[in-house]
Every structure is written in structure tokens, then in C-alpha cells.
Amino acid sequence: MRAAQERRIHPRVNQELPFKVNANGYGFSTNTQNISCVGAYCRIKKYMPPFTKVMVRLTLPIKSGEGDKNYTIDCAGVIVRTEDESKGGFNIAIFFNAIKDEQRKKISKYINQFIPRRSPALNPIS
């Protein structure tokens, strides 16, 4: 049996980050369960239906040669999936539909910290 092939174009990592979601006058503080440069998955207490427009804020700790630095990302998104959580609350998937390219690159840089680098292909000996 073969393992399921990843269909996502953008890598996703299972990382908990402080995450704020605002929609319809409600604000939620939560943590991401996973994140990619195009969206995030998290748990909230109140039901929010799919297609709800949201504003999100997250803080990314990015390591560099100059030390760790935190970047705050603010963008708009839309809930694309809502699932009942057996332990209470709801898991939601948010697609970032209005995010600046610079912010998307920061998320990508954060994610790349957790993706193993591939070693260069070995050249066969002729």
C-alpha cells in the first residue's frame, strides 16, 4: 500500500503559534494547529460558518544569523471549512485571501525553518 501523496502546493507545518481571529464583531485568541503561507488551521469556541470573512493576526518567531526576531502578520481571510471538535469547540480552516506578498514570504521563511533540507543529488560516477 502506498502512502497518500501530498496534494498541497504550499508546504504546511504542524506548529502552534498565537493566533487572533476577528469576525462579525467577535474576537478569538487561539493557537494554530498547522500553517502554510496560504492558510491556517485552528480551534475556536464559537461556531463560524464557511465563507465567513475574517481578519487574522499572528506572530512568527523567525531565526536568522542575527538572532531570533518576531514578525506580526495581519491579513484578511475566509473560513473554508468548519468541523465540530469532539472535545468541544470547532476546528476551522482559514484561507488567506488578502495578504501582502511580503507577509506571505515571512510565513514561508518561518515554515522553511521546520522543513528538512534536501541534500544535493549525488552525481553518478561515469
C-alpha positions as CSV (number, residue, x, y, z in Angstrom):
1,M,0.0,0.0,0.0
2,R,1.4,3.4,-0.9
3,A,1.3,6.4,1.3
4,A,-1.1,9.2,0.3
5,Q,0.7,11.8,-1.9
6,E,0.6,15.4,-0.6
7,R,-1.6,17.4,-2.9
8,R,-0.8,20.8,-1.5
9,I,1.4,23.2,-3.5
10,H,2.5,25.1,-0.4
11,P,4.1,23.2,2.5
12,R,2.2,23.1,5.7
13,V,3.8,22.5,9.2
14,N,2.2,21.5,12.4
15,Q,3.2,24.4,14.7
16,E,1.3,26.2,17.4
17,L,1.5,29.9,17.1
18,P,-0.5,32.6,18.9
19,F,-3.3,33.4,16.5
20,K,-6.1,36.0,16.7
21,V,-9.3,35.8,14.6
22,N,-11.8,38.6,14.3
23,A,-15.2,38.1,12.5
24,N,-18.6,39.6,12.8
25,G,-17.7,41.6,15.9
26,Y,-16.2,38.6,17.7
27,G,-12.6,38.2,18.6
28,F,-10.9,34.8,19.3
29,S,-7.4,34.2,20.7
30,T,-6.2,30.7,19.9
31,N,-3.2,28.9,18.5
32,T,-2.7,27.5,15.1
33,Q,-2.6,23.7,14.8
34,N,-0.9,24.0,11.4
35,I,0.0,26.8,9.0
36,S,1.1,27.3,5.4
37,C,1.8,30.6,3.5
38,V,-1.8,30.4,2.2
39,G,-3.8,29.5,5.3
40,A,-4.0,28.2,8.8
41,Y,-6.0,25.6,10.8
42,C,-7.1,26.4,14.4
43,R,-9.7,25.7,17.0
44,I,-12.2,28.3,18.3
45,K,-15.1,28.1,20.8
46,K,-17.9,29.7,18.7
47,Y,-19.3,28.3,15.5
48,M,-18.4,30.3,12.4
49,P,-19.8,29.0,9.1
50,P,-17.7,28.5,6.0
51,F,-17.4,31.6,3.8
52,T,-17.2,33.9,6.8
53,K,-14.7,36.7,6.2
54,V,-12.2,37.1,9.0
55,M,-9.2,39.3,9.9
56,V,-6.3,37.4,11.4
57,R,-3.1,38.3,13.3
58,L,-0.2,36.0,14.1
59,T,3.3,36.4,15.4
60,L,6.1,34.5,13.7
61,P,9.4,33.8,15.6
62,I,12.0,33.6,12.8
63,K,15.6,32.5,13.4
64,S,18.3,34.2,11.5
65,G,22.1,34.7,11.7
66,E,21.4,37.9,13.6
67,G,19.2,36.1,16.2
68,D,15.5,35.5,16.6
69,K,13.1,38.1,15.6
70,N,9.3,38.2,15.8
71,Y,7.2,39.4,12.9
72,T,3.5,40.2,13.2
73,I,1.3,39.3,10.2
74,D,-2.1,41.0,9.7
75,C,-4.3,39.8,6.8
76,A,-7.8,39.0,5.7
77,G,-9.0,35.5,5.2
78,V,-12.1,33.4,4.7
79,I,-13.2,30.3,6.6
80,V,-13.2,27.5,4.1
81,R,-14.1,24.6,6.4
82,T,-15.7,24.3,9.9
83,E,-15.6,21.0,11.8
84,D,-17.2,20.1,15.2
85,E,-14.5,19.1,17.7
86,S,-15.4,16.2,19.9
87,K,-13.8,17.9,22.9
88,G,-15.8,21.0,22.4
89,G,-15.4,24.0,20.1
90,F,-14.8,24.0,16.3
91,N,-11.8,23.5,14.1
92,I,-11.6,26.0,11.3
93,A,-9.5,26.2,8.1
94,I,-8.8,29.7,7.0
95,F,-7.6,30.7,3.6
96,F,-5.6,33.9,3.5
97,N,-7.3,35.7,0.6
98,A,-5.9,39.2,1.1
99,I,-2.2,39.0,2.2
100,K,0.7,41.1,1.1
101,D,3.4,39.3,-0.8
102,E,6.0,40.4,1.8
103,Q,3.9,38.8,4.6
104,R,3.4,35.6,2.6
105,K,7.2,35.4,2.3
106,K,7.7,35.9,6.0
107,I,5.3,32.9,6.7
108,S,7.2,30.9,4.1
109,K,10.5,31.7,5.8
110,Y,9.0,30.6,9.1
111,I,7.8,27.3,7.7
112,N,11.2,26.6,6.0
113,Q,12.8,26.5,9.5
114,F,10.9,23.2,10.0
115,I,11.3,21.5,6.6
116,P,14.4,19.3,6.3
117,R,16.7,20.5,3.6
118,R,17.3,18.0,0.8
119,S,20.9,17.1,0.2
120,P,22.2,17.8,-3.3
121,A,21.8,14.9,-5.7
122,L,24.8,12.7,-5.9
123,N,26.4,12.6,-9.3
124,P,26.8,9.1,-10.6
125,I,30.4,8.1,-11.3
126,S,31.0,7.6,-15.0
